Amino acid sequence: MANINESIPEFTADGFHNGKFVKIKKSDLLGKWSVVFFYPADFTFVCPTELGDMADHYKELKDMGVEVYSVSTDTHFVHKAWHEASDTIKKIQFPMIGDPTGKITRGFGVMIEEEGQALRGTFVINPEGKIKIAEIHDLGIGRSAVDLVRKIQAAQYVAKNDGEVCPANWKPGAKTLKPGLDLVGKI
């Protein structure tokens, strides 16, 4: 199980990215902020809405220094076929990782063993390869890239501003908190 402030598991996998098959490994995620975005399966219902939403916010994430990696237990061949068949999935410019053995999915603790598919798991990883945000949804509950962008902005702010924390619904430019005895019981 992948936990907050722990390093992500080792992996090497085949992926589909920008019209090509590529190898993706743990070391590719190091040195930058990354999102590993698990979803149950290609050619389904909620999944394309989430991946399309992520694609719509991909430039914003890239501008923040974040790379996105989507992962399902489908193969990279299926990712290519879905990319070619679906107008929504054609928008995707981030790498789509195939995990047919489930090794990565299990390593992050989001495998549904009875189904051979992943829960909707979102993991934000800092440049050192440590998980800073982990969120897991049941299959019927779609995620929002807008929420994810805000959370990554907060994680990046906290990483750069030692001793400061971001309160609920914090957005860049808003007031932060500096924990200390003077705040106890006053918030």
C-alpha positions as CSV (number, residue, x, y, z in Angstrom):
1,M,0.0,0.0,0.0
2,A,1.3,3.4,-0.9
3,N,1.2,5.8,2.0
4,I,1.7,9.5,2.5
5,N,5.4,10.6,2.7
6,E,6.5,7.1,1.5
7,S,8.4,6.6,-1.7
8,I,6.4,5.2,-4.7
9,P,7.0,1.6,-5.6
10,E,9.5,0.6,-8.2
11,F,8.0,-0.2,-11.6
12,T,8.7,-0.4,-15.3
13,A,5.7,-0.5,-17.7
14,D,4.7,-0.1,-21.3
15,G,2.7,3.0,-22.1
16,F,1.1,4.9,-25.0
17,H,2.2,8.5,-25.4
18,N,1.9,10.9,-28.3
19,G,1.2,8.2,-30.8
20,K,4.0,5.9,-29.7
21,F,4.6,3.0,-27.4
22,V,7.0,4.0,-24.6
23,K,8.6,2.5,-21.5
24,I,7.9,4.3,-18.3
25,K,9.6,3.6,-15.0
26,K,9.7,5.1,-11.5
27,S,12.8,7.1,-12.3
28,D,10.8,9.0,-15.0
29,L,8.7,10.5,-12.2
30,L,11.6,11.8,-10.1
31,G,12.8,15.4,-10.4
32,K,9.4,16.8,-11.0
33,W,5.9,16.8,-9.5
34,S,3.8,13.9,-10.9
35,V,0.2,12.7,-10.7
36,V,-0.4,8.9,-11.0
37,F,-4.1,8.6,-11.9
38,F,-5.6,5.1,-11.7
39,Y,-8.9,4.2,-13.3
40,P,-10.7,0.9,-13.8
41,A,-10.7,0.3,-17.6
42,D,-10.6,1.7,-21.1
43,F,-13.9,1.8,-23.1
44,T,-16.0,2.4,-20.0
45,F,-18.3,5.2,-18.8
46,V,-17.0,7.4,-15.9
47,C,-13.4,6.8,-16.9
48,P,-13.5,8.8,-20.2
49,T,-15.2,11.8,-18.4
50,E,-12.3,11.8,-15.8
51,L,-9.6,11.4,-18.4
52,G,-11.1,14.1,-20.6
53,D,-11.3,16.4,-17.7
54,M,-7.7,15.8,-16.9
55,A,-6.8,16.4,-20.6
56,D,-8.6,19.7,-20.4
57,H,-6.4,20.8,-17.5
58,Y,-3.2,19.2,-18.7
59,K,-1.6,22.4,-19.9
60,E,-2.3,24.1,-16.6
61,L,-0.7,21.2,-14.8
62,K,2.3,21.2,-17.1
63,D,2.7,24.9,-16.5
64,M,2.9,24.1,-12.8
65,G,5.7,21.6,-13.5
66,V,3.5,18.5,-13.1
67,E,3.4,15.5,-15.3
68,V,0.3,13.2,-15.4
69,Y,0.4,9.4,-15.8
70,S,-2.9,7.6,-16.2
71,V,-2.9,3.9,-15.3
72,S,-5.3,1.1,-15.8
73,T,-4.9,-2.7,-16.0
74,D,-5.5,-2.6,-19.7
75,T,-2.5,-3.0,-22.0
76,H,-0.8,-0.2,-23.9
77,F,-2.3,-1.7,-27.1
78,V,-5.8,-1.1,-25.7
79,H,-4.8,2.5,-24.7
80,K,-3.8,3.1,-28.3
81,A,-7.1,1.6,-29.7
82,W,-9.1,3.7,-27.3
83,H,-7.1,6.8,-28.2
84,E,-7.9,6.2,-31.8
85,A,-11.6,5.4,-31.2
86,S,-12.8,8.1,-28.8
87,D,-12.9,11.8,-29.5
88,T,-12.6,12.4,-25.7
89,I,-9.5,10.2,-25.3
90,K,-7.9,11.8,-28.5
91,K,-7.4,14.9,-26.4
92,I,-5.0,13.1,-24.0
93,Q,-1.4,14.2,-24.3
94,F,-0.1,12.6,-21.1
95,P,1.3,9.1,-20.9
96,M,-1.2,6.3,-20.5
97,I,0.4,3.4,-18.7
98,G,-0.7,-0.2,-19.2
99,D,-0.6,-2.4,-16.1
100,P,-2.0,-5.8,-17.3
101,T,-0.2,-7.7,-14.5
102,G,-1.5,-5.3,-11.9
103,K,1.9,-4.9,-10.3
104,I,1.7,-1.0,-10.3
105,T,-1.9,-1.0,-9.2
106,R,-1.2,-3.4,-6.3
107,G,1.9,-1.4,-5.4
108,F,-0.2,1.7,-4.9
109,G,-2.9,-0.3,-3.0
110,V,-5.8,0.3,-5.4
111,M,-6.3,-3.1,-7.0
112,I,-9.8,-4.7,-6.8
113,E,-8.6,-8.3,-6.9
114,E,-12.0,-9.8,-7.8
115,E,-12.3,-7.6,-10.8
116,G,-8.7,-7.2,-11.9
117,Q,-9.2,-3.5,-12.1
118,A,-8.1,-0.4,-10.2
119,L,-10.2,1.8,-7.9
120,R,-10.1,5.5,-8.8
121,G,-6.8,6.4,-7.1
122,T,-5.1,9.7,-7.5
123,F,-1.5,10.1,-6.1
124,V,0.4,13.3,-6.2
125,I,4.2,12.7,-6.0
126,N,6.8,15.3,-5.2
127,P,10.1,15.5,-7.1
128,E,11.8,13.2,-4.5
129,G,9.3,10.4,-5.3
130,K,7.3,10.7,-2.1
131,I,3.5,10.6,-2.1
132,K,2.1,13.9,-0.8
133,I,-1.6,13.4,-1.7
134,A,-3.5,10.1,-1.9
135,E,-7.2,10.0,-2.7
136,I,-9.2,6.9,-3.5
137,H,-12.7,6.8,-4.9
138,D,-15.2,4.0,-5.4
139,L,-15.9,3.1,-9.0
140,G,-19.1,5.2,-9.4
141,I,-17.6,8.4,-8.1
142,G,-15.8,10.5,-10.7
143,R,-13.0,12.9,-9.8
144,S,-12.4,16.6,-10.7
145,A,-9.2,18.0,-12.2
146,V,-10.1,21.4,-10.8
147,D,-10.0,20.0,-7.3
148,L,-6.7,18.2,-8.1
149,V,-5.1,21.4,-9.4
150,R,-5.9,23.3,-6.2
151,K,-4.5,20.5,-4.0
152,I,-1.3,20.4,-6.0
153,Q,-1.0,24.2,-5.7
154,A,-1.3,23.8,-2.0
155,A,1.2,20.9,-1.9
156,Q,3.7,22.9,-3.9
157,Y,3.2,26.0,-1.7
158,V,3.8,24.0,1.5
159,A,6.9,22.4,0.0
160,K,8.4,25.8,-0.8
161,N,7.3,27.6,2.4
162,D,8.6,25.7,5.4
163,G,6.4,26.1,8.5
164,E,3.3,27.3,6.6
165,V,0.2,25.3,6.0
166,C,-2.8,25.8,3.7
167,P,-6.3,25.9,5.3
168,A,-9.4,24.4,3.7
169,N,-10.2,25.7,0.2
170,W,-6.9,27.6,0.0
171,K,-6.0,29.0,-3.4
172,P,-2.8,30.8,-4.5
173,G,-2.6,34.3,-3.0
174,A,-4.9,33.5,-0.1
175,K,-3.7,33.6,3.5
176,T,-1.9,30.6,5.0
177,L,-1.4,29.6,8.6
178,K,1.8,29.3,10.6
179,P,1.1,26.7,13.3
180,G,2.1,27.7,16.8
181,L,0.8,28.1,20.3
182,D,-0.7,31.5,19.5
183,L,-3.2,29.9,17.1
184,V,-4.4,27.1,19.4
185,G,-8.1,27.6,20.0
186,K,-8.3,30.8,17.9
187,I,-9.2,29.3,14.5
